[in-house]
């Protein structure tokens, strides 16, 4: 199982200048992937900006949005931006996409929080068209350069429609930020949807876990704050699941490997760069 690490782009009031340095240190440490968290109505750094910064200062590590709230964007604009990030990185980007669930993230006029599944399906068609070099805007020009590729897609979500979308469009499934015992059922659902769609092989399965090894209590407060809109009980439960000790981190690796995860990405609860080395010492 590969081990990746998230960028702290959605830690409340993150210092933006830490992101390029974080990306460089994570690559040097040997992590497989840099992940981002997507949200608009929160005082962090937009995932596309964080990914672009990471692309510019790294050369080997994978880049992964886990997950980006795709329907909050006009699809042509997002497809163009992602193609640029992928090109800058030399083809290291994977788009992990979800429909979103917080109404305040939908800030673009005409793109409200309704009909998201249908809009996502439409947008995926647009992405493929844009990345394939089709003209946009009613003229003759494509939005992307001739070297652009079809960016690999991954999907999260629990609904049957989300799993069907994954099996049709994606290369795999992203589990929610929950214990491995709970994610196992979602992984089984993803495998079943994959088979039902007639796809060959197995879907790529990616798990997510929060960690903070320096200031663990601040990490828990940050995670609880990020999920506060879900209610005190659920936000508190997610925060309590943050891995703050060596034993907890190692147990998470063992548990997610045991349910068949291909990759586990540890999302940071703080923007302390020293946590990169602390985590690397435990899992790499």
C-alpha positions in Angstrom: 0.0 0.0 0.0 1.3 3.4 -1.0 1.4 6.2 1.6 0.6 9.8 0.6 0.3 13.0 2.6 -2.1 15.9 2.2 -1.3 19.6 1.8 -2.7 21.7 4.7 -4.6 24.0 2.3 -7.8 23.9 4.2 -6.4 24.3 7.8 -8.2 27.4 9.0 -6.0 30.5 8.3 -3.2 28.4 6.9 -0.1 30.4 6.1 -0.2 30.1 2.2 3.6 30.4 1.9 4.0 27.1 3.7 2.4 25.1 0.8 5.3 25.1 -1.7 7.7 24.2 1.1 5.4 21.5 2.4 5.2 20.0 -1.1 9.0 20.0 -1.6 9.6 18.4 1.8 6.9 15.7 1.2 8.5 14.7 -2.1 12.0 14.6 -0.6 10.6 12.4 2.3 9.3 9.9 -0.2 5.5 10.1 0.0 3.6 8.8 -3.0 1.1 11.6 -3.4 0.2 15.1 -2.3 -3.5 15.5 -1.7 -5.7 18.6 -1.3 -9.1 19.3 0.3 -11.6 21.3 -1.6 -13.9 24.1 -0.2 -14.8 27.6 -1.1 -16.5 29.2 2.0 -13.6 28.6 4.3 -10.4 30.6 5.1 -7.9 28.4 3.4 -6.2 28.1 -0.1 -8.2 26.9 -3.1 -7.3 23.4 -4.1 -6.4 24.4 -7.6 -4.0 27.0 -6.3 -2.4 24.6 -3.9 -2.0 21.9 -6.6 -0.5 24.5 -9.0 2.0 25.6 -6.3 2.9 21.9 -5.6 3.3 21.2 -9.3 5.8 24.0 -9.7 8.1 22.9 -7.0 8.1 19.1 -7.4 9.0 16.7 -10.2 8.0 13.2 -9.0 5.3 13.0 -6.4 1.7 12.5 -7.5 -0.9 15.3 -7.2 -4.4 14.4 -6.2 -7.5 16.4 -5.2 -9.3 14.4 -2.6 -11.8 15.7 -3.2 -12.5 18.7 -5.4 -16.1 20.1 -5.3 -16.4 20.0 -9.1 -20.0 21.4 -9.5 -19.1 24.7 -7.8 -17.1 25.5 -11.0 -18.1 26.4 -14.5 -16.9 23.2 -16.2 -14.9 24.7 -19.1 -13.0 26.9 -16.7 -12.2 24.1 -14.3 -11.2 21.8 -17.1 -8.8 24.4 -18.5 -7.3 25.1 -15.1 -6.8 21.4 -14.3 -5.2 20.8 -17.7 -2.7 23.6 -16.9 -1.8 22.1 -13.6 -1.4 18.7 -15.1 0.8 20.1 -17.8 3.0 22.0 -15.4 3.4 18.9 -13.3 4.4 16.8 -16.3 1.2 14.6 -16.1 1.1 13.9 -12.4 -2.4 15.1 -11.6 -5.4 12.9 -10.7 -8.8 14.6 -10.2 -10.7 13.3 -7.3 -14.2 14.8 -7.6 -17.3 15.0 -5.5 -20.6 16.9 -5.7 -20.2 18.8 -2.4 -22.7 19.2 0.4 -22.3 22.6 1.9 -24.6 25.2 0.4 -22.3 28.1 1.1 -19.6 26.7 -1.2 -21.8 27.4 -4.2 -20.9 31.0 -4.9 -21.1 31.2 -8.7 -24.4 32.7 -10.0 -26.4 30.1 -11.8 -24.5 27.2 -10.2 -26.5 26.6 -7.0 -26.6 23.5 -4.8 -29.4 21.7 -6.7 -29.4 19.0 -9.3 -25.8 18.2 -8.5 -25.7 14.7 -9.8 -27.0 15.6 -13.2 -24.7 18.6 -13.3 -21.7 16.5 -12.5 -22.5 14.0 -15.2 -22.8 16.9 -17.7 -19.6 18.5 -16.5 -17.7 15.2 -16.9 -18.7 15.2 -20.5 -17.4 18.8 -20.8 -14.1 17.9 -19.2 -13.5 15.1 -21.6 -14.4 17.4 -24.5 -12.1 20.2 -23.4 -9.2 17.9 -22.6 -9.7 16.3 -26.0 -9.0 19.7 -27.7 -12.6 20.5 -28.8 -13.2 24.2 -29.5 -14.9 26.2 -26.8 -16.9 29.5 -26.6 -18.5 29.1 -30.0 -15.2 29.7 -31.9 -12.5 27.6 -33.5 -10.0 27.6 -30.6 -9.6 24.9 -28.0 -9.1 25.9 -24.4 -6.0 23.7 -23.8 -2.7 23.1 -25.4 -2.1 20.3 -27.9 -0.2 18.2 -25.4 -3.0 18.0 -22.9 -4.3 14.6 -21.9 -7.4 13.1 -20.4 -6.8 13.5 -16.6 -7.5 10.4 -14.6 -10.6 10.6 -12.5 -11.5 9.3 -9.0 -14.8 9.6 -7.1 -16.1 9.5 -3.6 -19.6 9.3 -2.3 -22.0 6.7 -0.9 -25.1 6.8 -3.1 -25.6 4.2 -5.8 -25.4 6.9 -8.5 -22.0 8.0 -7.1 -20.7 4.5 -7.4 -22.1 4.1 -10.8 -20.4 7.3 -11.9 -17.1 6.0 -10.5 -17.5 2.8 -12.5 -18.3 4.6 -15.7 -15.8 7.5 -15.6 -13.2 6.7 -13.1 -10.2 4.6 -12.3 -11.2 4.1 -8.7 -12.9 5.2 -5.5 -12.0 7.5 -2.6 -13.1 6.5 0.9 -14.4 9.0 3.4 -12.5 10.2 6.4 -13.7 7.4 8.6 -12.1 4.3 10.3 -11.1 1.4 8.1 -13.9 -0.7 9.6 -16.4 1.7 8.2 -14.7 2.4 4.9 -14.5 -1.4 4.1 -18.2 -1.4 3.2 -17.7 1.5 0.8 -14.8 -0.3 -0.8 -17.0 -3.4 -1.3 -19.6 -1.2 -2.9 -17.1 0.3 -5.3 -15.8 -3.2 -6.3 -19.4 -4.4 -6.9 -20.2 -1.3 -9.0 -17.0 -1.9 -11.0 -18.0 -5.5 -11.8 -21.6 -4.6 -12.6 -20.3 -2.0 -15.1 -18.2 -4.7 -16.8 -14.9 -3.1 -16.0 -11.8 -5.2 -16.1 -9.5 -5.6 -13.2 -10.2 -3.8 -9.9 -10.8 -0.2 -9.0 -8.0 1.8 -7.4 -9.0 2.3 -3.8 -7.7 5.3 -1.8 -8.3 5.9 1.9 -8.0 9.2 3.9 -7.0 9.6 7.5 -6.3 12.8 9.5 -3.1 13.1 11.6 -1.3 15.6 13.8 1.9 14.5 15.6 3.2 17.8 16.9 0.2 19.7 18.4 -2.4 16.9 18.4 -5.0 18.8 20.3 -4.8 21.8 17.9 -5.1 19.3 15.0 -8.3 18.0 16.5 -9.7 21.5 17.0 -8.9 22.4 13.4 -10.5 19.2 12.0 -13.6 19.8 14.2 -13.8 23.4 13.0 -13.6 22.3 9.3 -16.6 19.9 9.8 -18.5 22.1 12.2 -21.4 22.5 9.7 -22.2 18.8 10.1 -23.1 19.3 13.7 -21.2 19.0 17.0 -21.6 15.2 17.3 -20.4 14.3 13.8 -17.7 17.0 13.7 -16.5 15.8 17.1 -16.4 12.2 16.0 -14.3 13.0 12.9 -11.9 15.1 15.1 -11.6 12.4 17.6 -10.5 10.0 14.9 -7.4 12.1 14.1 -4.3 10.0 14.6 -2.0 11.7 17.1 0.4 9.1 18.2 2.9 6.7 16.6 0.8 3.7 17.6 -2.4 5.2 16.1 -0.7 6.0 12.8 0.8 2.6 12.5 -2.5 1.0 13.4 -4.2 3.1 10.7 -1.7 1.8 8.1 -2.3 -1.8 9.2 -6.1 -1.4 9.2 -6.4 0.2 5.8 -3.9 -2.2 4.2 -6.1 -5.0 5.7 -9.2 -3.8 3.8 -7.4 -3.6 0.5 -6.6 0.1 0.1 -4.1 0.7 -2.6 -3.1 4.0 -1.1 -3.6 5.8 2.2 -3.3 9.6 2.3 -2.7 11.2 5.7 -4.3 14.6 5.7 -2.7 17.1 8.1 -4.6 18.6 11.0 -2.1 21.5 11.3 0.2 23.4 8.9 3.3 22.5 11.0 5.9 21.3 8.4 7.7 19.3 11.0 4.8 16.9 10.9 6.0 15.8 7.5 9.2 14.3 8.9 7.4 12.9 12.0 5.0 11.0 9.8 7.7 9.9 7.4 9.7 8.4 10.2 6.6 6.2 11.1 5.3 5.1 7.8 8.0 5.2 5.1 
